Amino acid sequence: MDKTLHAILAIVIMAAVTFLLRMLPFVIFGKKQTPAFIGYLGKYLPYAIMGMLVIYCLKGVAPLVFPHGLPELIAILTVVLLHIWRRNTLLSILGGTVVYMLLVQLVF
């Protein structure tokens, strides 16, 4: 199979699966009231996922080896300060990522 055709088919399949997964709750619940358990997951799961991502990102930090986790610490502080200042999750994550990449690529 041609590589271009393979890439196009992969993209089409991924788009279809994404669309179907996004549509699934509307098909299952329709116009009915959303179950309490689903509401609970929607309320608390994002925070649990963010906590898990923070732990995953910090698992490889070696505080006894240069740069002693300084880029990660500065990026975390950037995320926290941006979020306190603007209350915008996307801005906070993007800002912390940019600061971290700049520190790793240019400073440390």
C-alpha positions, -999 to +999 in steps of 0.1 A: +000+000+000+013+035-009+025+055+021+003+085+013-028+063+010-019+046+043-015+080+060-048+092+046-067+061+057-052+063+092-063+099+095-098+091+083-102+062+107-089+082+136-113+110+128-142+086+125-134+070+158-130+104+175-163+115+161-181+084+172-167+085+207-177+122+210-212+113+198-216+083+220-229+101+252-256+118+232-267+085+217-267+067+250-284+094+272-303+113+245-324+141+262-326+123+295-310+136+326-272+128+329-267+102+356-251+114+388-221+092+384-213+108+350-217+142+365-193+133+393-167+120+369-170+152+348-165+173+379-135+156+395-118+135+368-100+165+352-082+173+385-072+137+390-058+136+355-038+168+360-024+154+393-014+122+375+003+142+347+023+163+372+035+132+390+044+116+356+063+147+345+083+148+377+091+111+380+125+115+361+137+145+380+170+139+399+174+165+426+210+155+433+221+159+397+225+192+378+202+211+371+186+198+403+151+200+389+153+238+385+137+239+350+108+218+363+104+239+394+105+272+374+079+258+349+056+247+377+058+281+394+051+297+360+020+276+356+008+284+391+014+321+388-002+323+354-033+304+366-036+327+397-032+358+375-055+349+346-076+318+357-071+303+322-060+267+322-049+267+285-028+298+290-012+283+322-003+250+306+010+267+274+030+293+293+046+266+316+054+245+286+071+273+267+091+284+298+102+248+304+113+243+268+131+276+267+149+267+299+159+232+288+170+243+253+187+276+260+196+278+297+203+244+312 
